Amino acid sequence: MLRRAARLATALAQEVVATLPAVLPAEPAQGPGFAEPVPPASAPGAPNQPWPGPGWQRVEAFGDNPGQLRMLWRVPRQHGDAPPLVVLLHGCGQDAPAFAEQSGWTELSDARGFVLLLPEQTGANNHGRCFNWFQTRQTRRGAGEADSVRAMVDHAVARLGCDPRRVFVAGLSAGGAMAACLLAAYPDRFAGGAAVAGLPVGCAEGGGQAMMRMMQAGPARSPAEWADAARAHGPAQVAAWPRLSVWQGGADHTVNPANADALAAQFATLHGLHAAPDEENSPDTGLRRRVWRDAGGTAAIEHWSLARMGHGYPMRSGREQNWVLPVGVQASEEIARFWGL
């Protein structure tokens, strides 16, 4: 218990120090199955540009990069002509390809034929290598890290021919909070998202507020006010808001579980839905799923609560490693099902 408490405290400290300047060398991307870097394409998407080979590949140039992030992608072993694209955002200090492997997304990519895109934070941006979800200069449309991820998505769609109507983003902790920000900033790029142990868009500005909101959800806002905070990150006109899957452990002592409730309410309001879910069920002991449906009956928002889970990403079985927790449910499979992959 003491060891786990220490790890949780370390994760919290990593979030807080994220606003401090850092002068660290860029870490080389690490993880299983790396191939040679992909050079800039002279004519992205042109017929004479072959698809990259299998395995993780570092993309050296993908367009504007105001957030100074690194980009990796992975092409599935088998795929159609216009595969879906899934963007996966790691948590603080995690190795991005290792997180993709351990959470099951790599296996799903091969099984269902979608491309995986991994933005990766650097120590030069953030001491704990957390995405800066609590700095509006990094999260709003056309700015910082959010715009870097947008550029990566556009490059993957152009270079690999990914289906622009089936682009999704998921993340854990700081990555989950940034995933929600991306949905708000670029609802025209993403069809859906998933936030695991994330926070609502616009809940904090700066490291001090971030620490406060992780420990105690807030500030006190109505669902309409939360929706306005999200709208402030994106375009003036939105044709359709992305769908969202929210996941949260009830025993999470790093991110207060009430943040997940606020996030679900925020996006339910953006979709024009009532605060109360349309259905609720318990697939297993300690597991609760709530669903908000649109006028056509499609699940627009889902909220999974795992009563006994701490801070981390849910997986069905295996051993606990790097904030990936065996709790009897495979979040990646359920999220992919929710997105229709």
Secondary structure in CASP SS format (residue, H / E / C, confidence):
PFRMAT SS
TARGET T0000
AUTHOR 0000-0000-0000
METHOD secondary structure of the structure
MODEL  1
M C 1.00
L H 1.00
R H 1.00
R H 1.00
A H 1.00
A H 1.00
R H 1.00
L H 1.00
A H 1.00
T H 1.00
A H 1.00
L H 1.00
A H 1.00
Q H 1.00
E H 1.00
V H 1.00
V H 1.00
A H 1.00
T H 1.00
L C 1.00
P C 1.00
A C 1.00
V C 1.00
L C 1.00
P C 1.00
A C 1.00
E C 1.00
P C 1.00
A C 1.00
Q C 1.00
G C 1.00
P C 1.00
G C 1.00
F E 1.00
A C 1.00
E C 1.00
P C 1.00
V E 1.00
P C 1.00
P C 1.00
A C 1.00
S C 1.00
A C 1.00
P C 1.00
G C 1.00
A C 1.00
P C 1.00
N C 1.00
Q C 1.00
P C 1.00
W C 1.00
P C 1.00
G C 1.00
P C 1.00
G E 1.00
W E 1.00
Q E 1.00
R E 1.00
V E 1.00
E C 1.00
A C 1.00
F C 1.00
G C 1.00
D C 1.00
N C 1.00
P C 1.00
G C 1.00
Q C 1.00
L C 1.00
R E 1.00
M E 1.00
L E 1.00
W E 1.00
R E 1.00
V E 1.00
P C 1.00
R C 1.00
Q C 1.00
H C 1.00
G C 1.00
D C 1.00
A C 1.00
P C 1.00
P C 1.00
L E 1.00
V E 1.00
V E 1.00
L E 1.00
L E 1.00
H C 1.00
G C 1.00
C C 1.00
G C 1.00
Q C 1.00
D C 1.00
A H 1.00
P H 1.00
A H 1.00
F H 1.00
A H 1.00
E H 1.00
Q H 1.00
S C 1.00
G C 1.00
W H 1.00
T H 1.00
E H 1.00
L H 1.00
S H 1.00
D H 1.00
A H 1.00
R H 1.00
G C 1.00
F C 1.00
V E 1.00
L E 1.00
L E 1.00
L E 1.00
P E 1.00
E E 1.00
Q C 1.00
T C 1.00
G C 1.00
A C 1.00
N C 1.00
N C 1.00
H C 1.00
G C 1.00
R C 1.00
C C 1.00
F C 1.00
N C 1.00
W C 1.00
F C 1.00
Q C 1.00
T H 1.00
R H 1.00
Q H 1.00
T H 1.00
R C 1.00
R C 1.00
G C 1.00
A C 1.00
G H 1.00
E H 1.00
A H 1.00
D H 1.00
S H 1.00
V H 1.00
R H 1.00
A H 1.00
M H 1.00
V H 1.00
D H 1.00
H H 1.00
A H 1.00
V H 1.00
A H 1.00
R H 1.00
L H 1.00
G C 1.00
C C 1.00
D C 1.00
P C 1.00
R C 1.00
R C 1.00
V E 1.00
F E 1.00
V E 1.00
A E 1.00
G E 1.00
L E 1.00
S C 1.00
A H 1.00
G H 1.00
G H 1.00
A H 1.00
M H 1.00
A H 1.00
A H 1.00
C H 1.00
L H 1.00
L H 1.00
A H 1.00
A H 1.00
Y C 1.00
P C 1.00
D C 1.00
R C 1.00
F C 1.00
A C 1.00
G E 1.00
G E 1.00
A E 1.00
A E 1.00
V E 1.00
A C 1.00
G C 1.00
L C 1.00
P C 1.00
V C 1.00
G C 1.00
C C 1.00
A C 1.00
E C 1.00
G C 1.00
G H 1.00
G H 1.00
Q H 1.00
A H 1.00
M H 1.00
M H 1.00
R H 1.00
M H 1.00
M H 1.00
Q C 1.00
A C 1.00
G C 1.00
P C 1.00
A C 1.00
R C 1.00
S C 1.00
P H 1.00
A H 1.00
E H 1.00
W H 1.00
A H 1.00
D H 1.00
A H 1.00
A H 1.00
R H 1.00
A C 1.00
H C 1.00
G C 1.00
P C 1.00
A C 1.00
Q C 1.00
V C 1.00
A C 1.00
A C 1.00
W C 1.00
P C 1.00
R E 1.00
L E 1.00
S E 1.00
V E 1.00
W E 1.00
Q E 1.00
G E 1.00
G C 1.00
A C 1.00
D C 1.00
H C 1.00
T C 1.00
V C 1.00
N C 1.00
P C 1.00
A H 1.00
N H 1.00
A H 1.00
D H 1.00
A H 1.00
L H 1.00
A H 1.00
A H 1.00
Q H 1.00
F H 1.00
A H 1.00
T H 1.00
L H 1.00
H C 1.00
G C 1.00
L C 1.00
H C 1.00
A C 1.00
A C 1.00
P C 1.00
D C 1.00
E E 1.00
E E 1.00
N E 1.00
S E 1.00
P E 1.00
D E 1.00
T C 1.00
G C 1.00
L E 1.00
R E 1.00
R E 1.00
R E 1.00
V E 1.00
W E 1.00
R E 1.00
D C 1.00
A C 1.00
G C 1.00
G C 1.00
T C 1.00
A E 1.00
A E 1.00
I E 1.00
E E 1.00
H E 1.00
W E 1.00
S E 1.00
L E 1.00
A C 1.00
R C 1.00
M C 1.00
G C 1.00
H C 1.00
G C 1.00
Y E 1.00
P E 1.00
M E 1.00
R C 1.00
S C 1.00
G C 1.00
R C 1.00
E C 1.00
Q E 1.00
N C 1.00
W C 1.00
V E 1.00
L E 1.00
P E 1.00
V C 1.00
G C 1.00
V C 1.00
Q C 1.00
A H 1.00
S H 1.00
E H 1.00
E H 1.00
I H 1.00
A H 1.00
R H 1.00
F H 1.00
W H 1.00
G C 1.00
L C 1.00
END
